Amino acid sequence: MEPSLQTNQPADQRVDRSIFNADNNFIYAWQQMMATSPKGEIQILDDLVITNCGISIPFFNTVFTSSQRIVTEQDITVAKDYFSKINKSFQFCVHEPWSVQSRDLFKEQGFVLETVLPGMTFPDDRELPVNNDVLSVIQPSTEDELSQYITLVCEAYELPEWLARQILNTDFIAQPNVHLYLALVEGIPVSTSMLVNTPEVAGIYWVATGKASRKKGYGELVTWHAVREALQQGYSNVILQASAMGQPIYQRMGFENICRYELWNYDVG
């Protein structure tokens, strides 16, 4: 069985199981990327999961609540205390309906809404398209192939290479429930995706296409590859968090919205 972050479902709250499982996968993926990073650190304080990448980039310094509830003033105090001691900016990640109920508190506490990520799931009764073999997809196994993968991720997400290598480090990608996919066309790397599996779901991350290869459908095709791989591995539930660029593509593929994650940034100054 794949590892999973243990979260607590409140007894008085009927939790949508698909969102609950998606949360587990999302938190687990972030937790493992930071835990294996050379400068990373994970702190679990009560039911707060704090991921720290070791540098002041809020997107990778994320605070999650591991139970389905609103964010409290005490949660924010704990997070501020932790990141203030190491002088690093951070973000809170919270989804509907709890995000709606937490917005006023975030604003009062000096947070800024940075972005909204739709949480999406692929229905298990959706028919898959025929694989037309436009792409040749491999799992990077050499340093050269991993470098090609990281180059595409850096270009698509505008990350410095040293940071991408810190996040997508060898200890993380060597885990048996982590699967990287590098798509090539006539031997040229064009797109990437990644699966992170937890017991209930397979999560798709790091879908990226090089700028020179965009608007050719490669991102969609490498996402389909990840979906097929997840289904072949026995998963009926496949989830992802969509960017603004990716959401229309995923909707066309048949992914359905299950929630919206709000990312609230705090600058420690």
Backbone torsions as a table, in degrees:
resi	resn	phi	psi	omega
1	MET	NA	139.1	179.8
2	GLU	-71.2	151.5	179.3
3	PRO	-68.6	154.7	-179.7
4	SER	-146.8	144.0	170.8
5	LEU	-72.7	130.0	179.7
6	GLN	-82.8	117.0	177.4
7	THR	-112.2	160.2	-175.9
8	ASN	-108.4	122.2	175.0
9	GLN	-89.2	120.8	179.2
10	PRO	-63.3	139.2	-175.1
11	ALA	-65.3	-29.7	-175.4
12	ASP	-94.1	11.3	-177.8
13	GLN	-126.8	123.7	176.0
14	ARG	-80.1	107.4	-172.9
15	VAL	-94.1	132.4	173.7
16	ASP	-66.2	116.7	-172.4
17	ARG	-62.7	-35.2	-178.3
18	SER	-66.5	-38.4	177.4
19	ILE	-69.8	-41.4	178.5
20	PHE	-57.3	-46.0	179.8
21	ASN	-68.6	-37.6	177.5
22	ALA	-63.3	-41.5	176.8
23	ASP	-58.9	-47.0	179.4
24	ASN	-54.6	-45.4	-177.2
25	ASN	-68.0	-44.8	-179.5
26	PHE	-60.4	-48.5	-179.1
27	ILE	-65.2	-42.4	-179.6
28	TYR	-61.0	-44.7	-179.1
29	ALA	-60.4	-46.6	-179.8
30	TRP	-65.9	-40.8	-179.8
31	GLN	-59.4	-45.9	-176.5
32	GLN	-72.5	-37.0	177.9
33	MET	-62.1	-41.2	-179.2
34	MET	-77.7	-36.6	-177.9
35	ALA	-64.6	-32.8	-178.8
36	THR	-92.0	-10.5	179.8
37	SER	-67.8	141.6	-177.8
38	PRO	-55.7	-33.8	-178.9
39	LYS	-108.0	5.1	-173.5
40	GLY	-82.2	164.3	178.4
41	GLU	-154.7	145.6	175.8
42	ILE	-120.1	133.8	173.6
43	GLN	-126.3	131.8	174.1
44	ILE	-115.9	109.5	-176.0
45	LEU	-118.3	110.3	-170.1
46	ASP	57.1	-120.3	176.8
47	ASP	-108.9	22.0	172.3
48	LEU	-91.5	132.2	173.7
49	VAL	-109.0	117.2	-176.9
50	ILE	-110.3	120.8	177.0
51	THR	-108.4	131.0	-175.5
52	ASN	-128.9	116.6	-177.7
53	CYS	-83.1	-9.0	177.6
54	GLY	98.6	-7.2	176.1
55	ILE	-134.7	168.0	-171.8
56	SER	-87.2	66.3	174.9
57	ILE	-122.0	105.1	-172.1
58	PRO	-54.4	-34.8	-175.7
59	PHE	-58.5	-30.6	-179.5
60	PHE	-102.4	-6.4	173.6
61	ASN	-104.6	86.9	-167.8
62	THR	-119.5	141.1	176.0
63	VAL	-111.9	126.8	176.8
64	PHE	-117.6	151.1	164.2
65	THR	-96.7	131.7	-176.2
66	SER	-88.8	4.9	171.4
67	SER	-125.9	159.4	-174.9
68	GLN	-81.6	99.4	-177.8
69	ARG	-164.4	171.0	176.0
70	ILE	-74.2	160.9	174.1
71	VAL	-84.0	135.9	-178.3
72	THR	-106.0	166.8	176.7
73	GLU	-62.2	-34.2	177.3
74	GLN	-64.9	-39.5	176.5
75	ASP	-58.3	-45.8	-178.0
76	ILE	-66.0	-38.9	177.7
77	THR	-61.5	-44.1	179.3
78	VAL	-61.8	-45.6	-178.6
79	ALA	-66.1	-44.1	179.2
80	LYS	-62.3	-42.2	179.7
81	ASP	-60.7	-43.9	-178.2
82	TYR	-63.4	-51.8	-174.3
83	PHE	-76.7	-26.2	176.4
84	SER	-65.9	-35.9	-179.8
85	LYS	-65.1	-28.1	179.6
86	ILE	-107.8	5.6	174.6
87	ASN	55.0	52.6	-180.0
88	LYS	-132.3	135.7	176.1
89	SER	-71.6	158.2	-175.2
90	PHE	-153.1	177.8	177.2
91	GLN	-138.2	152.1	169.3
92	PHE	-99.4	136.9	174.9
93	CYS	-113.1	121.4	-179.0
94	VAL	-147.3	144.2	-177.1
95	HIS	-116.5	169.6	178.3
96	GLU	-62.2	148.3	-1.9
97	PRO	-83.1	-5.8	-174.6
98	TRP	-66.9	-30.4	179.5
99	SER	-64.0	-39.4	-179.7
100	VAL	-62.4	-41.2	-177.7
101	GLN	-77.0	-13.2	-177.2
102	SER	-102.9	-8.0	-171.7
103	ARG	-60.2	-46.6	-178.0
104	ASP	-60.6	-40.2	179.6
105	LEU	-64.5	-44.0	178.4
106	PHE	-58.5	-45.5	-179.3
107	LYS	-63.2	-42.8	179.2
108	GLU	-62.1	-31.0	-176.3
109	GLN	-91.5	7.1	174.5
110	GLY	88.5	15.1	177.9
111	PHE	-85.7	154.4	177.4
112	VAL	-123.5	132.1	177.7
113	LEU	-70.3	112.0	-176.0
114	GLU	-85.1	-46.9	-177.8
115	THR	-161.9	164.8	176.4
116	VAL	-123.8	127.5	180.0
117	LEU	-113.5	114.3	174.6
118	PRO	-64.5	129.1	171.4
119	GLY	-86.6	127.5	-172.8
120	MET	-130.1	151.7	178.1
121	THR	-133.0	149.3	179.8
122	PHE	-96.9	120.1	-176.9
123	PRO	-65.7	138.5	-174.5
124	ASP	-73.5	-9.0	178.4
125	ASP	-99.9	6.9	-179.0
126	ARG	-78.2	133.0	179.1
127	GLU	-79.0	134.9	179.8
128	LEU	-83.7	145.7	176.5
129	PRO	-71.1	161.2	177.0
130	VAL	-67.7	134.4	177.9
131	ASN	-77.6	112.4	-176.4
132	ASN	-92.9	6.7	174.0
133	ASP	57.9	31.9	174.2
134	VAL	-64.6	-37.1	-179.0
135	LEU	-103.5	148.7	165.9
136	SER	-103.6	119.1	-174.2
137	VAL	-112.1	128.7	179.0
138	ILE	-124.8	161.9	169.6
139	GLN	-100.6	116.6	-175.5
140	PRO	-53.5	126.6	-178.6
141	SER	-127.8	-6.1	178.1
142	THR	-121.1	164.3	178.8
143	GLU	-62.3	-37.1	179.1
144	ASP	-64.9	-43.2	179.8
145	GLU	-67.0	-39.6	177.2
146	LEU	-65.3	-37.9	177.3
147	SER	-63.3	-39.4	177.0
148	GLN	-63.9	-41.1	178.0
149	TYR	-61.3	-49.6	-177.0
150	ILE	-65.1	-37.0	178.1
151	THR	-59.4	-43.2	178.8
152	LEU	-66.7	-42.3	178.4
153	VAL	-61.5	-44.3	-179.7
154	CYS	-62.0	-42.2	-178.9
155	GLU	-67.0	-43.1	-176.5
156	ALA	-71.9	-39.4	-175.8
157	TYR	-101.1	3.0	178.5
158	GLU	55.2	51.2	178.3
159	LEU	-108.2	144.9	171.1
160	PRO	-68.8	147.5	-175.5
161	GLU	-60.6	-39.5	-177.7
162	TRP	-61.8	-34.5	179.7
163	LEU	-72.9	-42.9	178.8
164	ALA	-60.8	-38.8	178.7
165	ARG	-68.7	-30.7	177.5
166	GLN	-69.5	-39.9	-178.8
167	ILE	-76.8	-49.4	179.1
168	LEU	-92.2	62.7	-174.6
169	ASN	-84.8	166.2	-173.3
170	THR	-64.8	-34.0	178.5
171	ASP	-66.4	-37.6	179.4
172	PHE	-68.4	-50.8	-174.2
173	ILE	-74.0	-12.6	177.0
174	ALA	-81.1	-9.0	-179.2
175	GLN	-67.6	140.8	-174.0
176	PRO	-66.6	-18.0	179.6
177	ASN	-100.1	13.3	176.4
178	VAL	-115.7	128.4	-176.1
179	HIS	-133.1	116.6	177.0
180	LEU	-95.2	141.3	178.7
181	TYR	-127.4	126.1	178.2
182	LEU	-115.1	119.9	-177.7
183	ALA	-98.8	135.8	-179.4
184	LEU	-126.6	149.4	172.2
185	VAL	-123.6	115.6	-176.5
186	GLU	52.6	40.9	175.9
187	GLY	84.0	-3.2	-178.1
188	ILE	-100.4	125.0	178.9
189	PRO	-64.8	131.5	-177.6
190	VAL	-127.3	-31.4	-173.7
191	SER	-150.4	162.3	178.5
192	THR	-138.1	159.9	165.8
193	SER	-156.2	171.4	-179.6
194	MET	-148.9	141.9	172.0
195	LEU	-109.6	135.3	168.5
196	VAL	-123.6	119.7	-174.3
197	ASN	-102.2	133.2	167.9
198	THR	-120.9	169.9	-170.5
199	PRO	-53.6	-37.3	-173.4
200	GLU	-93.9	-27.9	-172.6
201	VAL	-142.8	160.6	168.6
202	ALA	-109.9	128.0	-178.5
203	GLY	-106.7	135.2	179.0
204	ILE	-98.7	130.4	-179.2
205	TYR	-137.9	168.3	173.6
206	TRP	51.5	43.8	170.4
207	VAL	-76.2	118.6	-174.2
208	ALA	-144.5	144.1	175.5
209	THR	-132.8	133.6	177.5
210	GLY	-60.7	147.7	-175.1
211	LYS	-57.7	-37.4	-178.3
212	ALA	-71.1	-14.4	-175.2
213	SER	-111.3	9.4	-176.9
214	ARG	-76.7	163.5	179.3
215	LYS	64.2	27.6	176.1
216	LYS	-120.9	2.5	177.3
217	GLY	85.5	7.7	-176.1
218	TYR	-69.2	-37.2	178.6
219	GLY	-61.7	-40.9	177.7
220	GLU	-65.4	-42.1	-177.8
221	LEU	-66.0	-39.7	-179.8
222	VAL	-73.4	-25.0	173.0
223	THR	-70.7	-42.3	175.5
224	TRP	-58.6	-38.1	178.7
225	HIS	-60.8	-44.1	179.1
226	ALA	-63.8	-39.3	178.0
227	VAL	-62.0	-46.9	179.9
228	ARG	-60.7	-42.8	179.5
229	GLU	-61.4	-42.0	179.6
230	ALA	-62.6	-44.4	-179.8
231	LEU	-65.2	-39.7	178.7
232	GLN	-66.4	-26.9	177.7
233	GLN	-83.0	0.6	174.5
234	GLY	99.7	8.3	-179.8
235	TYR	-91.0	134.5	174.8
236	SER	-103.4	-7.8	-178.2
237	ASN	-120.9	115.5	-179.8
238	VAL	-121.2	128.7	-175.2
239	ILE	-127.1	163.1	172.3
240	LEU	-159.4	166.1	171.1
241	GLN	-113.4	123.9	-169.5
242	ALA	-94.9	141.7	168.7
243	SER	-81.9	169.3	177.7
244	ALA	-61.3	-36.6	179.5
245	MET	-70.2	-37.1	-174.2
246	GLY	-85.4	-23.9	-173.0
247	GLN	-56.3	-47.0	179.6
248	PRO	-60.8	-34.2	179.0
249	ILE	-67.1	-45.9	-178.5
250	TYR	-66.2	-35.9	177.1
251	GLN	-64.5	-40.7	177.7
252	ARG	-63.3	-33.6	178.8
253	MET	-72.0	-19.1	-179.6
254	GLY	113.5	-0.4	175.1
255	PHE	-64.6	144.2	-177.7
256	GLU	-118.3	141.0	177.5
257	ASN	-69.4	133.8	173.6
258	ILE	-118.0	-19.9	177.5
259	CYS	-170.1	177.1	173.3
260	ARG	-128.2	125.8	176.4
261	TYR	-90.2	127.4	175.3
262	GLU	-103.0	132.2	179.7
263	LEU	-109.9	112.5	-176.7
264	TRP	-105.6	116.8	-176.3
265	ASN	-89.8	145.2	174.0
266	TYR	-131.3	125.0	179.3
267	ASP	-95.4	116.4	-177.9
268	VAL	-71.5	-9.5	176.3
269	GLY	76.2	NA	NA
